[in-house]
């Protein structure tokens, strides 16, 4: 099968899908076609340098700090909902970002994009539809598809993070009432009490790079209605809202596999993309992925290993290393740990092509890119005139790829509420914030709790957690609602905390059964008395995994 080369210019020009139709089973899927704001992708005509911004009017209705995926989507929606309002977006660098996470959008996030009027944002960036999860554990394989609606199977999308961000920024730049400034917000301005903000009335903006001695010229900007803090996971303003210490859970280390495209009709048939694929992990085709167009989760490494396509020819590998400390790369410990983890996750006798590709990618990488994984629960926002949103408010483990889904639905809910309230009236805004916190909580709780709980199980640093991981795999393998409802949690489509708790403890009780009956492979042996004792101790461990996280999420 001959497939035409994907066309990419040296500046990562957004890609129109030139591949033959058999590379995706549904040509109407929004990863195909054209994007209405493509002409703004690389344009810098709309970006105001800080030196030019000094001479402009400094009063705006809305100020958005940060133009990542959440900030850009929020600015676009504010501008389209309020065409007579002026929206300021301040971003340090409007060039294409390069990250190793934030490259998979769950179906719930795709639905949020539609609600925001950005349903075509995945076009022209060589994005790949995602149909569910392929899970490998102890030589066994399992496919967990996404849920269906009346129109067929719902789907996610995987892509280059930077290209999606640039498409979102293009939508912002296309709005005549949005001012895009390249600079840094150095501080919030407003009223303070005991060194804590009680009200935010504007921001102080400086150049891209701030001098350590504070000698840079900065200007004050007035926000007549609201200031939105969307400066991401490393937010410099989060401490104004949430002073809790942040602890690292683990680190993700990223690699890239390059491969040939694969005909998707090998894996899917029918107009709804129904899977007919029975995993053949020993295949040695040009594409080494166990199941293309899916998130591939390998559970036998040091920590879980994730693989998902960023395009038809590139796959991201994320290898998790549990714990707050990362092995040193300078003395070779990091590479050795990764080699061990990848070899265990994709053993050569089961996945010859994938194993070879992983070892080659590890050997060829000059520097291992790593990112810390954190959990930061949301905090109620009583500061007048400001809203924290996205990762600036709430961070979860990236294992389940739900961060953008939570953030985008936060934008949908918040902008829907603001449409029927006066954003200049502080009392009405406080009511909006209270309603927003209440309405966002179910989806955020499910996605956040699941990410932390699943990482604890999949990293499995004790026998009890290993038993729970085994029970989780067996539970998902049962099919029916045992598979599809957990799939709904993962995809952001089923925001039901009570149902999540039910399924989690169903897994825990299945672990009890496996241990007492001595059918477990992960935790076997011992007398009946000891098996009963260790089974119920495992139930206690399950409770300590999920209940503290739920408690954090329920705090006002």
Secondary structure as GFF3:
##gff-version 3
##sequence-region A 1 556
A	DSSP	three_ten_helix	21	23	.	.	.	ID=ss1
A	DSSP	three_ten_helix	38	40	.	.	.	ID=ss2
A	DSSP	beta_strand	47	49	.	.	.	ID=ss3
A	DSSP	alpha_helix	50	53	.	.	.	ID=ss4
A	DSSP	beta_strand	59	65	.	.	.	ID=ss5
A	DSSP	alpha_helix	69	81	.	.	.	ID=ss6
A	DSSP	beta_strand	87	91	.	.	.	ID=ss7
A	DSSP	beta_strand	104	105	.	.	.	ID=ss8
A	DSSP	alpha_helix	107	115	.	.	.	ID=ss9
A	DSSP	beta_strand	128	130	.	.	.	ID=ss10
A	DSSP	beta_strand	132	137	.	.	.	ID=ss11
A	DSSP	beta_strand	140	145	.	.	.	ID=ss12
A	DSSP	beta_strand	148	149	.	.	.	ID=ss13
A	DSSP	beta_strand	152	153	.	.	.	ID=ss14
A	DSSP	beta_strand	156	158	.	.	.	ID=ss15
A	DSSP	alpha_helix	161	173	.	.	.	ID=ss16
A	DSSP	beta_strand	178	182	.	.	.	ID=ss17
A	DSSP	beta_strand	184	193	.	.	.	ID=ss18
A	DSSP	beta_strand	196	206	.	.	.	ID=ss19
A	DSSP	beta_strand	219	229	.	.	.	ID=ss20
A	DSSP	three_ten_helix	238	240	.	.	.	ID=ss21
A	DSSP	beta_strand	248	258	.	.	.	ID=ss22
A	DSSP	three_ten_helix	264	266	.	.	.	ID=ss23
A	DSSP	beta_strand	268	269	.	.	.	ID=ss24
A	DSSP	beta_strand	274	275	.	.	.	ID=ss25
A	DSSP	beta_strand	295	298	.	.	.	ID=ss26
A	DSSP	beta_strand	305	309	.	.	.	ID=ss27
A	DSSP	beta_strand	314	322	.	.	.	ID=ss28
A	DSSP	alpha_helix	333	345	.	.	.	ID=ss29
A	DSSP	alpha_helix	352	364	.	.	.	ID=ss30
A	DSSP	beta_strand	369	374	.	.	.	ID=ss31
A	DSSP	beta_strand	386	388	.	.	.	ID=ss32
A	DSSP	three_ten_helix	390	392	.	.	.	ID=ss33
A	DSSP	three_ten_helix	398	400	.	.	.	ID=ss34
A	DSSP	alpha_helix	403	419	.	.	.	ID=ss35
A	DSSP	alpha_helix	426	459	.	.	.	ID=ss36
A	DSSP	alpha_helix	463	476	.	.	.	ID=ss37
A	DSSP	alpha_helix	481	490	.	.	.	ID=ss38
A	DSSP	alpha_helix	497	516	.	.	.	ID=ss39
A	DSSP	alpha_helix	528	554	.	.	.	ID=ss40
###
